[in-house]
Amino acid sequence: MGSLDRDEERRREARAILERVARETSPQVGAGIEGTFSGVRRHFSAADADPGDRIEVMGTRIGRGLGLVAFVILAALLVMRWIG
């Protein structure tokens, strides 16, 4: 009976390992999107600016925000020009 218990334990362990490998290697549906959004959030919050210099952080945030607004306006003008 000891060998049967040992075989069953090995099967459970092998099954657990296979499930873990499948879980770790399966593509994460939201992982890419989440990474993109967190990168955008870090960019617009000026995470790469010197945190000790509040003026640099605020200037970076304002500049990047205005750049986004300018991009949206120019894209809208291009679409309006293209459509009509």
Secondary structure, 3 states (H helix, E strand, C coil): CHHHHHHHHHHHHHHHHHHHHHHHHCCCCCHHHHHHHHHHHHHHCCCCCCCCCHHHHHHHHHHHHHHHHHHHHHHHHHHHHHHC
